């Protein structure tokens, strides 16, 4: 659906250039929710703005739905942009227009007749749950309501793609959640391709199918969210996922503690149905080891349950080895920590 | 002052002068907006262009606007006498002053328009671009409505400035209250006429400002 090829964006001229993106390649499938995560200044904002050419890349090609946007003339590009919706961190609504007129705006730009506008806006208001607010001005709405107007406006011309530029970064956690749920609904209902950029891992975890990690103007890691989230390879990715905990001294000490017998710390990853099974306690009982849970998360990635525990096994070296083998045989992912 | 006697004041003449002032204000106001608004929009658009050629044209235009704004109005008026004659056939009276008033006020108003447009949130313009809006759609459907309070404030300031310009035009044969105040008050020491003429202009300015402020408040949605 979206193909970025050799995308490079440099700002400035002469020897004072700054490179925001360098030779970046990315491919996004139809109907998926694709997340791009990165720290501020990593180039993610430039990346998403290159997809509808709000930023023109210095080099490279942008393909959307089989059309090379970077080759289009002004008029054709404007036409194509109608099929690419976008929502923004700061909503960017017309402050002088009502909720109704804001949502009607892209329809009127496209020359839609009034009766069709009326009908479409009504549907969209219902979709985003703002039926009672049609005559209010943006200043009278909460942040979450403003973003709902933004979403409705972005969907007005039945786009193929929705771009979300830090769309939840200005919202509180509860509102963020309700907007993410709305995006997920829309994605499923209309099979709409969504590209979102964020600096918050939980946004990716909540709704994305695939994720790319951007750093220094390039993509350092990408893949299915479950994969990247549970097995982060690049240190930037690891930083996003661990955030606070893993490197803390208390945990390190607990992993090394040897109370009498031999012990071994391992990281066990559960994915899917196994997350809610009793595999760990059954295997431990069979092999006769004891275990202490030092750290753990049990949650979901989009709809997939997962768990990740750091566990210290205590017992004879052979018992611990056979425990690890048995857990692996049961289909869990076990990583022995040094 | 030795006692003022308002019985001698020719009220009919005062009314005529008032009407003349209002006429000058209305006609020059309309033309100032007709010329200044597009000029301001063009200044705004060209001022943000990345094209070197357009940037050059912008700096030339901007320079010309600044020249017109820095020439004192009274001098501009005298300098424009031949021009006024060629356009409206005379350089005196209500009609004769209009060209000078418009040329004096339009660049000033254009700058106010440019400033008001610059206040429009960059993000909103980008959102419209992202939706496939053309430049003219952005001007008509985004910039002008979003900048409406600023534009109305600019119109108010310009009209108030025009009131004082019309008064000054009395020095070189323009009509209206300024002419009256100068002829009676300055040349003939008839303090009463001058006082009333000035008072009427003060009332006019107050009214304009009040209406302007109301409109600005009415259209402010932030």
Contacts between the chains, C-beta under 8 A, distances in Angstrom:
chain1	res1	chain2	res2	distance
A	52	B	130	5.3
A	54	B	126	5.8
A	54	B	129	6.3
A	54	B	130	5.7
A	74	B	134	8.0
A	77	B	132	7.8
A	78	B	132	4.0
A	78	B	133	7.2
A	78	B	134	6.0
A	79	B	132	6.3
A	80	B	132	7.5
A	81	B	129	7.7
A	81	B	130	6.1
A	81	B	131	6.4
A	81	B	132	3.8
A	82	B	131	6.5
A	82	B	132	4.3
A	84	B	130	7.3
A	86	B	127	6.9
A	86	B	130	4.6
A	86	B	131	7.8
A	88	B	123	6.1
A	88	B	126	8.0
A	88	B	127	6.5
A	90	B	123	5.6
A	92	B	121	6.9
A	92	B	123	3.9
A	92	B	124	5.0
A	92	B	126	6.8
A	92	B	127	3.9
A	93	B	124	7.2
A	93	B	127	7.8
A	94	B	124	6.0
A	94	B	142	6.7
A	94	B	145	6.9
A	94	B	146	6.3
A	95	B	121	7.5
A	95	B	124	7.6
A	95	B	146	6.4
A	95	B	221	4.9
A	95	B	222	5.6
A	96	B	145	4.5
A	96	B	146	5.2
A	96	B	148	6.2
A	96	B	219	7.2
A	96	B	221	5.5
A	97	B	145	6.9
A	105	B	128	7.6
A	105	B	131	7.2
A	105	B	141	7.2
A	106	B	131	4.4
A	106	B	132	7.6
A	108	B	141	7.5
A	109	B	128	7.6
A	109	B	131	5.9
A	109	B	132	6.4
A	109	B	133	5.2
A	109	B	137	5.7
A	109	B	141	7.2
A	110	B	132	7.3
A	137	B	221	4.6
A	138	B	221	7.4
A	139	B	221	5.5
A	139	B	222	5.6
A	153	B	131	7.9
A	157	B	131	7.7
A	163	B	130	8.0
